[in-house]
Amino acid sequence: MGADTHTQTGAGTRAHPRRGGDAPRSVTVLGSTGSIGTNTLDLIARDPERYRVEALTANANVDLLATQARQFNARLAVVGDPARYGALKDALVGTGTEAAAGPEALKEAAARPADWVMAAIVGAAGLEPTLQAVRRGATVALANKECLVCAGDLFMREVATHGATLLPVDSEHNAIFQVFDFEQKARVHKIILTASGGPFRTWDRAAMTSATPDQAVAHPNWSMGAKISVDSATMMNKGLEYIEAHHIFAMPPEQIDILIHPQSVVHSMVAYVDGSVLAQLGTPDMRTPIAFTLGWPERMPAPVARLDLGAVGTLQFEAPDDARFPAVRLVRDVLKSGGAAPTILNAANEVAVAAFLDRRIGFLDIAALVDRTVSRLQPRAAPTCLDDVLDIDRAARAACTELVAAAAA
Ligand SMILES: NC(=O)c1ccc[n+]([C@@H]2O[C@H](COP(=O)([O-])OP(=O)(O)OC[C@H]3O[C@@H](n4cnc5c(N)ncnc54)[C@H](OP(=O)(O)O)[C@@H]3O)[C@@H](O)[C@H]2O)c1
């Protein structure tokens, strides 16, 4: 990418000059204690002179947050759980790091003036903090796909209004971003999201009935947080990514395909009207897409295993099986029906996944209860503002919690 290239999102195009000079780049990592957060800090730690850490946030993991704040000399460290404020403050005694806690402080962390913000809080809890970064026109590296599932139209509108630069971190969307010709968008025939198929790719439904949380989080190719690992096992993750792709690339649902690719080498593809198909490939390591966003608009080195296609040997592809993994069909239907359905689906899925991880419901109950929650609350108008999103999210959580209780009884 050269000087004066353009940073594009589905919402528009924005001039973005090559980053120059030796001034350190100020960065904030929302969700710094998670899988994406620690991978981000791993990259930053390899070239500390280049970055100045403004804020780091966690939900409950005070020990790791305080260790990170000390290591990176962060100006602010925020823990989401207000009850942990005292522990965080004590852990930061003698450092120059300010401590804060609670949902408002998370938003304040994102509102602080950092050039680059990694949005890696899991779930809809990441929406309001991420919007704060968007609203001050920051460069936002977006890992938190739930923002786009629960509030996609609103989120992309805010990106356009405030001239924020949105860089997708999800490996599939990052891959598409790298090969998507925004100047000839009308010449894009399809985008093709690849999916590993998760740990139960070859399992039949009978076996999945008794799948345990430990089995579900044991992803064959990627090391990730618990929620996204379960989402991968149900294939709800690919559904969420389908909605995410629809918003980031402004592509209609019928121009988005999903293809199972067990090796997770081809991270996604863009097919053009002339028959060309462009793909981005690499070993499955999130530090590659994170580095793409951290270095943007230049490429930076990432300490990942190099792709050796000769050693990989065979790349397989197959169509998804909607009968064994109904979540994909459910999300397609939800996107088609529109209205509040995606917001409801996202909230219900968070509740159902948490219940499964707590061993209160079975693996197959996850998609079934999400489906029932969507049916119970629909039709409902699409949210037009943040308050609408939060209201719908609350209603869906309450409805799905009731269904979980009934299923667990
Ligand atoms: N992991 C991946 O490879 C990957 C790939 C693509 C996309 N993503 C997306 O990136 C996001 C993060 O995933 P992850 O795997 O890194 O998750 P994770 O390991 O579970 O980490 C989640 C982070 O968010 C914090 N957090 C959790 N609940 C919160 C709340 N209510 N308020 C504030 N902070 C909260 C956690 O803090 P504590 O540590 O204190 O709980 C942690 O820092 C998800 O949206 C996921 O879909 C992840």
The ligand as an SDF file (V2000), in Angstrom:
LIG
                    3D

 48 52  0  0  0  0  0  0  0  0999 V2000
   -9.6040  -15.0620   19.8270 N   0  0  0  0  0  0  0  0  0  0  0  0
   -9.5810  -14.9920   18.5200 C   0  0  0  0  0  0  0  0  0  0  0  0
   -8.7320  -15.6110   17.8680 O   0  0  0  0  0  0  0  0  0  0  0  0
  -10.5730  -14.1450   17.7730 C   0  0  0  0  0  0  0  0  0  0  0  0
  -10.5870  -14.1540   16.3810 C   0  0  0  0  0  0  0  0  0  0  0  0
  -11.4680  -13.3240   15.7120 C   0  0  0  0  0  0  0  0  0  0  0  0
  -12.3490  -12.5290   16.4060 C   0  0  0  0  0  0  0  0  0  0  0  0
  -12.3340  -12.5570   17.7700 N   0  0  0  0  0  0  0  0  0  0  0  0
  -13.2930  -11.7180   18.4880 C   0  0  0  0  0  0  0  0  0  0  0  0
  -12.5660  -10.8660   19.3810 O   0  0  0  0  0  0  0  0  0  0  0  0
  -13.3080  -10.6500   20.5720 C   0  0  0  0  0  0  0  0  0  0  0  0
  -12.4530  -11.0940   21.7500 C   0  0  0  0  0  0  0  0  0  0  0  0
  -12.2560  -12.4850   21.6480 O   0  0  0  0  0  0  0  0  0  0  0  0
  -11.2100  -13.2480   22.5830 P   0  0  0  0  0  0  0  0  0  0  0  0
  -11.1400  -14.6240   22.0480 O   0  0  0  0  0  0  0  0  0  0  0  0
   -9.9800  -12.4450   22.7300 O   0  0  0  0  0  0  0  0  0  0  0  0
  -12.0330  -13.2590   23.9660 O   0  0  0  0  0  0  0  0  0  0  0  0
  -11.4810  -13.5560   25.4260 P   0  0  0  0  0  0  0  0  0  0  0  0
  -10.1900  -14.2750   25.3720 O   0  0  0  0  0  0  0  0  0  0  0  0
  -12.6100  -14.1580   26.1840 O   0  0  0  0  0  0  0  0  0  0  0  0
  -11.1770  -12.0830   25.9950 O   0  0  0  0  0  0  0  0  0  0  0  0
  -12.2190  -11.1750   26.1670 C   0  0  0  0  0  0  0  0  0  0  0  0
  -11.6990   -9.8670   26.7380 C   0  0  0  0  0  0  0  0  0  0  0  0
  -12.8170   -9.0320   27.0260 O   0  0  0  0  0  0  0  0  0  0  0  0
  -12.8870   -8.7670   28.4480 C   0  0  0  0  0  0  0  0  0  0  0  0
  -14.2980   -8.7700   28.8120 N   0  0  0  0  0  0  0  0  0  0  0  0
  -15.1290   -9.8280   28.8930 C   0  0  0  0  0  0  0  0  0  0  0  0
  -16.3630   -9.4390   29.2620 N   0  0  0  0  0  0  0  0  0  0  0  0
  -16.3020   -8.1080   29.4360 C   0  0  0  0  0  0  0  0  0  0  0  0
  -17.2460   -7.1340   29.8670 C   0  0  0  0  0  0  0  0  0  0  0  0
  -18.5110   -7.4630   30.1850 N   0  0  0  0  0  0  0  0  0  0  0  0
  -16.8460   -5.8410   29.9700 N   0  0  0  0  0  0  0  0  0  0  0  0
  -15.5730   -5.4980   29.6540 C   0  0  0  0  0  0  0  0  0  0  0  0
  -14.6300   -6.3810   29.2490 N   0  0  0  0  0  0  0  0  0  0  0  0
  -15.0060   -7.6720   29.1440 C   0  0  0  0  0  0  0  0  0  0  0  0
  -12.0940   -9.8610   29.0850 C   0  0  0  0  0  0  0  0  0  0  0  0
  -11.6300   -9.4890   30.3860 O   0  0  0  0  0  0  0  0  0  0  0  0
  -11.2580  -10.6230   31.5060 P   0  0  0  0  0  0  0  0  0  0  0  0
  -10.0080  -11.3020   31.0060 O   0  0  0  0  0  0  0  0  0  0  0  0
  -11.0490   -9.8470   32.7420 O   0  0  0  0  0  0  0  0  0  0  0  0
  -12.4380  -11.5470   31.5520 O   0  0  0  0  0  0  0  0  0  0  0  0
  -10.9640  -10.0260   28.0670 C   0  0  0  0  0  0  0  0  0  0  0  0
  -10.0350   -8.9830   28.2130 O   0  0  0  0  0  0  0  0  0  0  0  0
  -14.6100  -11.4430   20.4200 C   0  0  0  0  0  0  0  0  0  0  0  0
  -15.6160  -10.5980   19.9420 O   0  0  0  0  0  0  0  0  0  0  0  0
  -14.2700  -12.4820   19.3510 C   0  0  0  0  0  0  0  0  0  0  0  0
  -15.4000  -12.8890   18.6080 O   0  0  0  0  0  0  0  0  0  0  0  0
  -11.4780  -13.3380   18.4650 C   0  0  0  0  0  0  0  0  0  0  0  0
  1  2  1  0
  2  3  2  0
  2  4  1  0
  4  5  1  0
  4 48  2  0
  5  6  2  0
  6  7  1  0
  7  8  2  0
  8  9  1  0
  8 48  1  0
  9 10  1  0
  9 46  1  0
 10 11  1  0
 11 12  1  0
 11 44  1  0
 12 13  1  0
 13 14  1  0
 14 15  2  0
 14 16  1  0
 14 17  1  0
 17 18  1  0
 18 19  2  0
 18 20  1  0
 18 21  1  0
 21 22  1  0
 22 23  1  0
 23 24  1  0
 23 42  1  0
 24 25  1  0
 25 26  1  0
 25 36  1  0
 26 27  1  0
 26 35  1  0
 27 28  2  0
 28 29  1  0
 29 30  1  0
 29 35  2  0
 30 31  1  0
 30 32  2  0
 32 33  1  0
 33 34  2  0
 34 35  1  0
 36 37  1  0
 36 42  1  0
 37 38  1  0
 38 39  2  0
 38 40  1  0
 38 41  1  0
 42 43  1  0
 44 45  1  0
 44 46  1  0
 46 47  1  0
M  CHG  2   8   1  16  -1
M  END
$$$$
